Amino acid sequence: MTTAVRPAAAARPGRSGAGRLALEQVGYTLRDLWRVRVVAVFTFLFPLTWLLLYGVLAGNDAVDADSGVRVMQFATPSAAVLGLLYATLPTVASSLGLAREQGILKRVRGTPLPAGCYVAGRIGGAAVFAIGAVTAMLLVGVLAYDVRILGRTLVATVVTLVVAIACFAALGLAVAMLAPSAAVAQAGSIGAAVVLAMISGVMFVGDLPAGLDRVAGVLPLRPLHEALQDQFNPFVSGSGWDLGALAIMAGWGIAGAGLAAQAFRWDPPARRGRSHPAEDDVPVAPVPAGRTGPVPVATPGRPGDARLLLAQAAWGMRAAWRDPGTLFFAVAFPVALFVLIAQSVPVDAVDGVPFVLVTAAGMIAWGVAVVGFVNAAESVARARDRGVLKRLRGTPLHPALYLAGQGLAALWTGLVVAALVLLVGVAFLGLRVSWAGLLPAAVVLLLGGAAVTACGFAVASVVPSSKAVVAVGLGVLLPVAFVSDVFYTGDTAPAWMDTVGSVLPLQHLVHGLVSTLNPGGAVVDWAGIAVMGVWLLGAGLVAARGFAWRDASHRAAPATDVPARSPVGRSAA
């Protein structure tokens, strides 16, 4: 009789606890988010740019000679609030919305990793980004502007920031679960963050309309901003606790978490769209009666270049208008910001020109710059990353026509933005324009739009990926807009800002629109037209000579058997 021998049990490592798994997911999320260049731009670069520009415009003089408290003591908390907001609400909404749409959340449920740990990791990564952004803004304030961190309010400040991070992360989770797609989640969350920052006094200083001011008072960002301002204000006594602000933020956080729990779905949202037609549904040519042989297929002639260009422009327009991000940042945002600034800033005229016209020109230029310099360049770079441009070289459509079509679509979108801004201004804000200057203004707009679009294509020709194009585009456009009079900076701007702006095409686009639409008499700025023309030719030449039609990661590598020349090899010989 034989006895079965049981093999030695294999040593299996114990399963990691939920806390350790969540921490590992936080580390993965941090690496993942850092590779998304747009997250770094909005979380760090945008608040830092705002802080530095505020320091340039407002200066850092002492507001009180006895205490030595300086102006930037009150601006640095605003930059910290911006970094916290952009690191949490849009980041959580975009990352989890994309994870659900790509089926990652669904697949996680079939792995040993608890799905809750994955979600906690995404939220924890955003929280770490928020802490990093707040710390970076405060370090810049302390080292560069002599900002003081008050010890008596430090505990209240930390608690306020923790509650704020939890609040906006919960709201981001709610947006991710309610949005029908990742694109809507990204555009909606970033748009909501921008609007909140505008109406809550973080980025915009002015007297809001009474109704909008009451709405901002019950939203979570203004209580956070006011509480942090008081906690950094040396002239406010006490330990800095603002229980009302904490209650408002906690209430919004609980509401966002509850809404997210109700709407939470692991499965991707159902895709809507036409299914591929069945073979029987494909139209075929009718067979003439009595004919038994094969029916010749009529081959249409190749469309002309003009028709192909218009078709590509129409396709680019449809793609742009289906993109929620384009609709918000290039169309809705300039119009809304135009109304907000025109109604809130107590300025009647700038150098004899009505302030409402100056604001309208700036918002038109901003919309054109976003569409051309960022969106069109990102679209072309994304097509290159996906191999579309490489495949186009084997089709009757020349890639140059594709690029020209994208540029034409951007110009058409810019005209639409200009028409909307002018219509809103004339209908509701008392804007008056020179009707005789509409045609010259359209020419200025097309030339300036073509120049900034060519600059965007030039950036895309030297930047390796579409994600990097967006990050570089936004990182360049934000400071350029401030030195180019897109946003009104008052009389405090130093002379060097105007000098720098005078060599850039965006400032001449703004000034050209103002001079041609001025109701006091339309004037064409020929020097500005010349500057924009030079930028169009120069950037177009850079884009044409440096543009690669396929992704750099797919370019053929040199053969390994070819000896490489090097000083080491030469000296060895």
Secondary structure, 3 states (H helix, E strand, C coil): CCCCCCCCCCCCCCCCCHHHHHHHHHHHHHHHHHHCHHHHHHHHHHHHHHHHHHHHHHCCCECCCCCCCECHHHHHHHHHHHHHHHHHHHHHHHHHHHHHHCCHHHHHCCCCCCHHHHHHHHHHHHHHHHHHHHHHHHHHHHHHHCCCCCHHHHHHHHHHHHHHHHHHHHHHHHHHHHCCCHHHHHHHHHHHHHHHHHHCCCCCCCCCCHHHHHHHHHCCHHHHHHHHHHHCCCCCCCCCCCHHHHHHHHHHHHHHHHHHHHHCCCCCCCCCCCCCCCHHHCCCCCCCCCCCCCCCCCCCCCCCHHHHHHHHHHHHHHHHHCCHHHHHHHHHHHHHHHHHHHHHCCCCEECCEEHHHHHHHHHHHHHHHHHHHHHHHHHHHHHHHCCHHHHHCCCCCCHHHHHHHHHHHHHHHHHHHHHHHHHHHHHHCCCCCCHHHHHHHHHHHHHHHHHHHHHHHHHHHHCCCHHHHHHHHHHHHHHHHHHCCCCCCCCCCCHHHHHHHCCCHHHHHHHHHHHHHCCCCCCCCHHHHHHHHHHHHHHHHHHHHHCCCCCHHHCCCCCCCCCCCCHHHHHHC
